Amino acid sequence: MPLKLGQPRRKQLISLTPLIDVVFILLLFFMLTSSFVAWRTVDTPLAAPPTPEQVMEDKQDPLLFDLQANDGMVWFEGQAISLSDSDRIRDIVQAHSDRLFVLQAEEGVTLQSLMTLADQLKLQGAQKLSIANAFNEATK
């Protein structure tokens, strides 16, 4: 049996080109098939302190909407109003269009309920909305 004592066989290098091609194809696939949704933001006057013009402008007392539970009801001046009663909310907004509407939520009320009320007021024409006690620490 003849013995081959020639040069040792070199290892074949694995080509990375097919791997890179597959990665780029996957990247292209996910880029083309995904959809990007623009995030909605809620513009509230909580971020900045009021300017002197705003203080002079808001001489009237604000109107308070109180959410006590996640039952679809909001309390306004001692009366319960359904969040789906857009006619009643529109009447309130039109009667007090220049006033500040303050949204107050009791403990346990979800953010969705609060945003539903804010959306309903904005849809009916409210110009100034504020969220009361948004940064108060929870009582222990």
N, C-alpha and C positions, 0 to 999 in steps of 0.2 A: 504494500500500500504506500503510494507516494506521499510524502510529507510536503505540504506547501508552507514554506517559511518566508513568503513574500511579505509585502507590507500589510499591516493589519487593516482590516476593512474600516473605512470611516463611517461614523454614524450619519444617517440621513437626518438633515435638519427638517423640523416640521415647519411648513410654510404657514405663516400667520395671515396671509392674504385672504383665504376663504373665511377665516374667523372674523376678520375686520369687515368683510363684505356682509356677512350675516348680521353683525351688530348694526351696521348702517341701514340695512333693510328693515330690521326691527325698529330702529329709531324713526325711520321714515314712516313706517306703518303706524306707530303710535302717535306721531305728530299729525298725520292726516286724519286719523279716526277719532281723535279726542276732540272734545269741544270745550271751549273756555267760556265760562259764564262770568259776566261782569258782576262784581259784588255790589250789593246795594248798601249805601251808607245812610245813616240817619243823621240829619243835621240838627243838632240841639245846641242851645246856647250855654251848655255846661262847661265848655272848654275854656272860655275866656271870661274874665270879669267884665261886668257891664261898663260901657263907656258913659261919660257924663250925659251925652245926648240920649242914650237909652234910659238912663235913670229919670231924666226930665220927661221923657215921652211916656213912660209907664206910671202915670200918676194914679190910674184907676186900679182897684183891687183886681187881682187875677181871678179867673173862674176855675174852680177846682173840680176835676173829674177823679173820682175815687174808685179804684178797682179793689174789691174786697176778696174776690175769689175768682177762680177760672171757670165761672158758670156762664159767661157771655153777657153779663150784666155790669153796668157801670152806674155809679151813684153820682147824681148831679143835683145840688141844692135839695138834698133829702129825698129825691125821687130816683127809683131804679129805672134805668133805660137799657133796652137791649142793644147790643152792639150791631145787630142786624137791622135796627130801626133807623134807616138812613134819613127818613123824612124828619123825624124828631131831632136828630143830630144836626141836620141841615138848618132847621128852624133856629136852633140854639146858636149855631155859628153865624147865621145871617143876622140875628138879633144883636150879637156882640162881636161883629167882625173886627173891630179895632182892639179888642182886649187880648190879654195873654191867657192862653189855656194851659193850666198846670195839670199834669197827669201824675197822680199819686197811686202807688201800688202797695197794698198791704203785704206782709210777709207771707210767702208761699205762692204768690201770684207769679205765673211764668212770664218770661220776656215776650213770648208769642202773644199773649193776651194784651200786654202793654203796647206792642207794635201794631196789633190789630186796631186798637183804639186810636193810636196816632195816625195810622193810615186812613181810618174812617174820618177823622177830623180834617186831615189834609185834603182828602177827596171832596169834602163838603165846603172847602174854601178857607179853612183856618190858616192864618198867616204866621202866627206866633205860638209855638208850642214849647213847653219846658217840662222836664221830668223832675219831679220833686224828690228829695231825699235819695238821689241816686248814689251818693257816695257816703252815706251814713253807715257806720259800722253796725252790724247786726247785734242786737242785745243778747246777752248771754244769760 
